């Protein structure tokens, strides 16, 4: 085997010639030409373990011969591999049968059933009837907290969970114990898993040892409503697949995007379904607390805005968006602002959040913006005012991957509470100033700026080759900052401080109560039961992100499309007191009134009479319309010549 | 010659006709006269119970997945002791084609077909059966089978006390 740089071993797999990079395993080489070799323990993010023995192939010719584990064997020049060889197939079939010796007969009551790798391979291997007559080993399960269910009897000892939990995610409270046939994956004592990434055990387990307790016994894979989506719970924009059934969001799993979240998501993104299923969500248009139809509500809104304008002047009205508002509605806010001649347009409520997002759009460009993929490849990382586990847990996981590869991590001492740094899954050095860090000596340095005040000081450290990442306030904070800068918008805090705001049209925004003093008119568009929705005179219900198509621009300036997963409406469970679904037919689901925020804003603009047939994402944002939800997303700089 | 052949054909034909006129009729005067179908006849679907009286259905969704006309729907849930069951279970018999694929798919022998084919009704909503209409107090065709005794995960018995199971291992043991 030659070690010269750029050497590409050539091998033949099932009569197909393959050329791969050095170090790539035979299993990956086969995958690159579309040949799927079964595997349990191998995982693209975790690498090999050689524990399951199910990826056996026959080496017909070349440097090694005979039955080999394709995940353990680096591809070498001259290898001739057969995956369909009788001997290899018999080996794989027997391995499956042997793994099934202790596996319980409980697929009907297992939540993994239907999306179980072990089930798939058992059927693929043709193992339909048990011929072994011995008894099965059993285990005592542990309580692992409110999110994850443990069923050790199903375990096939592939070591994926412990490799993820300890090596990849840096957890210390979960591991493997026992020996021989007693191998046990769990905690020393039962209790809640401490890692903020523990939910990935559900995705990574090839069978049903770890299942999502929040969706326990609710539905099967083939019945889910699913679509590619983006997580809205922080600014990182991790890719997800939410799964819904009967108008209820049941669970969220990770979707691979190597530039953003890799294969995993954090527990905050995975287990925060309850906001969508919240029975207190605004479901109907309300005028002064009275349920009305959409037309009446919108007419009333326009009437109230005119009345308000006659009393206080139209310039006393503020239109307020937020960093959690999708691009579609956010781009329309300016047209609404012009249409009703309002006084203030705000994309941010508080000064701090706006400053930080402004810093991000000022300092970041295609060359300087660090994706989480870039963070994983960095050799020096500076954390400035970060509360990583609060504001972007997956960033902490990315930093850990860099640290595992030997990157130096520096933490600039700051005013973020020290306990916020406690659970960080990597080791770091504290420095008092950013200038104390030897950034110039690093090949791929990355500075990560959190939400504290210190992020203003990074500008001097910016030399060529330094990449930057910001943790912002919401899933579309970057887009909101671009629009805010483009339209010369202020923050609500500033507008209120100037004393001229008397009325607020709040579009999916949380406003602290101190900013609402002296406000005589509030109209709120939202899908969450926020304080402002409760205080509003007119409430227009909007759809949650899983109930519409939309676009977020994440912290690194990457625009990502999310698709509609489910129809809005009250969950079927609980609709009828008899426990079953109602026994009458209706054309529309009850509680299905919410509309996407952009559509409501477009309706209001149309009613002002200034524009007809209002469509979102026009002008310089038109390229966002063609964004593919299945793609890794597109950075704005690749599509917009001048970003302001 | 054609006259002979034609006459022969008519006579043979009329012979068959007259023969049947004097035969005993096979038609039953339904509904006055009724015929008992065989036990394996595929008609009205029921949900059975296990020998201990528990609901056999674990709401695994296999019957609804197998159903070619999508007439079965349900919602699974867990009881306090961890037993999976159907919170509601609905079969729309106005859509059902009685193909029996659901009964074949059922891994717990819960869903079974009975010979009761007389379920016509004037109101179509009466053909939408809920769980209380489907669940019977008996085991049906497989009187011994109890899924949870074979499942291997406890629930109705102590862990490791089911059939074909060893007692739970002691993880901390050092013995081979």
Contacts between the chains, C-beta under 8 A, distances in Angstrom:
chain1	res1	chain2	res2	distance
A	104	B	151	6.1
A	104	B	152	2.9
A	104	B	153	5.2
A	105	B	150	5.4
A	105	B	151	5.6
A	105	B	152	5.3
A	106	B	151	4.1
A	106	B	152	5.7
A	106	B	153	4.8
A	107	B	60	7.7
A	107	B	107	7.2
A	108	B	58	5.0
A	108	B	60	3.6
A	108	B	62	6.9
A	108	B	84	7.8
A	108	B	107	4.6
A	108	B	108	6.1
A	108	B	147	7.2
A	108	B	151	8.0
A	109	B	58	5.0
A	109	B	60	6.8
A	109	B	84	4.5
A	109	B	151	6.5
A	109	B	153	7.2
A	109	B	155	7.7
A	113	B	60	6.9
A	114	B	61	7.9
A	135	B	164	5.5
A	135	B	165	5.7
A	135	B	166	4.6
A	136	B	152	5.7
A	136	B	164	6.0
A	136	B	165	5.3
A	136	B	166	6.5
A	137	B	166	5.3
A	137	B	169	5.8
A	138	B	152	7.2
A	138	B	159	5.7
A	138	B	160	3.9
A	138	B	165	5.3
A	138	B	166	6.1
A	138	B	167	6.9
A	138	B	168	4.8
A	138	B	169	7.1
A	139	B	159	7.7
A	139	B	168	5.7
A	139	B	169	6.2
A	139	B	171	7.6
A	140	B	159	6.1
A	140	B	168	4.9
A	141	B	159	7.7
A	151	B	153	6.2
A	153	B	152	5.8
A	153	B	153	5.6
A	153	B	159	7.8
A	154	B	153	7.9
A	177	B	171	5.5
A	177	B	172	7.6
A	178	B	169	7.4
A	178	B	171	4.4
A	178	B	172	7.6
A	178	B	173	8.0
A	179	B	174	7.4
A	180	B	176	6.3
A	181	B	169	7.1
A	182	B	169	4.6
A	182	B	170	7.3
A	182	B	171	5.6
A	182	B	173	6.6
A	184	B	169	7.7
A	184	B	171	4.3
A	216	B	78	6.3
A	217	B	59	7.4
A	217	B	76	4.7
A	217	B	77	5.9
A	217	B	78	4.8
A	217	B	84	5.1
A	218	B	75	7.8
A	218	B	76	6.5
A	218	B	77	8.0
A	219	B	61	7.2
A	219	B	76	7.5
A	220	B	60	7.6
A	220	B	61	4.3
A	220	B	65	7.0
A	222	B	61	7.8
A	222	B	65	5.8
A	223	B	61	6.4
A	223	B	64	7.8
A	223	B	65	7.8
A	246	B	75	7.1
A	572	B	75	7.6
A	573	B	75	6.4
A	573	B	87	7.6
A	578	B	130	7.7
A	579	B	87	6.2
A	579	B	88	5.4
A	580	B	88	3.5
A	580	B	90	6.2
A	580	B	130	5.4
A	580	B	131	7.2
A	581	B	73	7.7
A	581	B	88	7.1
A	581	B	90	7.3
A	583	B	125	6.3
A	583	B	128	6.7
